[in-house]
Amino acid sequence: MNPLRLLPALSVLLPGLALAQSTNFALPNIDEPLDIQKTWINAGFYSAHFDRHNGLENKNPGLGFEYPLNDVYRVTLGTFHNSDRRQSHYLGLYVLPFEFHGVRFGAVVGGFDGYPNYRNGNWFPALIPTAAIEGRNWGLNIAYVPTIKNRLYGAISFQLKYRFGDGK
């Protein structure tokens, strides 16, 4: 058995583990305004595809936002030009409960659209293992996008992000 086939199953368990391990989850106080200086902004992705011979677009420009609810959970949404040269949208929740040498690990749980071979371009759920490296103003999300045969091409995705405030 190919050990890589276990990755989707492990990624399904990750959000549950994150919730079980998290002791600092608290919803933001709805009486307080959102702090715009905490918001990360990105200009899309760069996708290093596993199957490099299908004429896929590696540069995936777009516009996205990520807002931290706390150290573990972040809400994200955006749009980008996908690898099939179509417009895609996404909405999700990062769950990053583990930290090792300043890198946070977990997954993003959410939905995407715009892939013509998967649900005819309609919305579909996704669970994507992710690592996040963040400084004061610059950050990088690195994600493993699994291959779904004849529907979605797998890749390692890189998303450079920036925030204008100090993030505190």
C-alpha positions in Angstrom: 0.0 0.0 0.0 1.2 3.5 -0.9 1.7 5.4 2.4 0.6 8.7 0.7 -2.9 7.2 0.4 -3.2 7.6 4.1 -2.8 11.4 3.9 -6.5 12.2 3.2 -7.6 10.0 6.1 -5.1 11.6 8.4 -6.2 15.1 7.3 -9.8 14.3 8.1 -8.8 13.5 11.7 -6.7 16.6 12.1 -9.4 19.2 12.8 -11.0 16.9 15.4 -7.6 16.5 17.1 -7.1 20.2 17.0 -10.4 20.8 18.8 -9.6 18.2 21.4 -6.1 19.7 22.0 -7.0 23.3 21.9 -7.4 24.9 25.3 -7.4 28.5 24.2 -10.3 28.6 21.8 -12.6 31.5 22.4 -14.9 33.1 20.0 -14.1 36.8 19.5 -16.3 39.2 21.5 -19.0 40.3 19.0 -19.3 43.6 20.9 -15.7 44.5 19.9 -15.0 45.7 16.4 -12.8 43.5 14.2 -9.2 44.7 14.3 -8.3 45.2 10.6 -4.6 45.3 11.5 -4.7 41.6 12.3 -5.9 40.8 8.8 -3.5 39.0 6.4 -3.9 39.8 2.7 -2.5 37.7 -0.2 -2.3 37.9 -4.0 -3.1 34.3 -4.7 -0.9 31.2 -4.8 2.0 29.5 -6.6 1.3 25.9 -7.2 4.1 23.3 -7.8 2.0 20.6 -9.4 3.0 16.9 -9.1 2.0 16.2 -12.7 4.0 18.8 -14.6 3.0 17.5 -18.0 -0.6 18.5 -18.1 -0.1 22.2 -19.1 -1.4 23.4 -15.8 -1.0 27.0 -14.7 1.4 27.3 -11.7 0.9 31.0 -11.1 -2.6 31.5 -9.5 -3.1 35.2 -9.0 -6.0 36.5 -6.9 -7.0 38.3 -3.8 -7.5 36.7 -0.4 -7.9 37.5 3.2 -7.2 35.7 6.5 -8.4 36.9 9.9 -7.1 35.2 13.1 -9.8 34.5 15.7 -7.0 33.4 18.1 -3.6 31.6 17.8 -5.2 28.4 16.4 -8.2 29.4 14.3 -8.4 31.8 11.3 -11.2 32.6 8.9 -10.2 32.9 5.3 -11.9 33.8 2.0 -10.8 34.9 -1.5 -10.7 34.4 -5.2 -8.0 33.3 -7.6 -7.3 32.2 -11.2 -6.9 28.4 -10.7 -4.6 25.9 -12.4 -7.3 25.1 -15.0 -7.3 28.8 -16.0 -10.7 29.4 -14.4 -11.8 31.7 -11.7 -12.2 30.0 -8.3 -13.5 31.2 -4.9 -12.8 29.8 -1.5 -14.1 30.1 2.1 -12.7 28.3 5.0 -11.3 28.0 8.5 -7.6 27.4 9.3 -7.1 25.1 12.3 -3.4 25.3 13.2 -3.1 23.7 16.7 0.5 22.5 16.5 3.7 24.6 16.6 7.3 23.5 16.0 10.1 26.1 15.9 7.7 28.9 15.0 5.9 27.0 12.2 2.2 26.3 12.9 0.8 23.0 11.5 -2.8 21.9 10.9 -5.3 22.1 8.0 -7.7 24.4 6.3 -11.3 23.2 6.2 -13.6 24.8 3.7 -15.0 24.9 0.2 -13.8 25.8 -3.3 -15.4 26.3 -6.7 -14.3 26.8 -10.3 -12.7 23.5 -11.2 -14.4 22.2 -14.3 -13.6 18.5 -13.8 -14.8 18.5 -10.2 -18.6 18.9 -9.7 -18.8 20.8 -13.0 -17.2 23.8 -11.4 -19.6 24.0 -8.5 -18.6 24.3 -4.8 -17.0 21.3 -3.1 -15.7 20.7 0.4 -12.0 20.5 1.0 -9.6 19.6 3.8 -6.1 20.6 3.1 -3.1 20.0 5.3 -1.3 23.3 5.9 1.8 24.9 7.5 2.0 28.6 8.3 5.2 30.6 8.9 4.5 34.1 10.2 6.5 37.2 11.1 5.2 40.5 12.2 4.1 41.6 8.7 5.0 38.8 6.3 3.9 35.2 6.3 3.8 32.1 4.1 1.1 29.4 4.0 2.3 26.1 2.5 -0.4 23.6 1.7 -0.6 20.0 0.4 -3.3 19.7 -2.3 -4.1 16.1 -2.9 -4.6 14.7 -6.4 -8.2 13.5 -7.0 -7.9 11.5 -10.2 -9.6 13.0 -13.3 -10.9 15.8 -11.1 -8.2 17.8 -9.3 -4.5 18.0 -9.9 -2.3 17.7 -6.8 0.3 20.3 -5.8 2.3 21.9 -3.1 0.8 25.4 -2.9 2.6 28.5 -1.6 0.7 31.6 -0.5 2.7 34.7 0.5 0.7 37.0 2.7 1.1 40.5 4.3 -0.5 42.5 7.0 -0.3 46.3 7.3 -0.6 46.5 11.1 1.6 45.0 13.8 -0.8 42.0 14.2 -1.4 42.5 17.9 
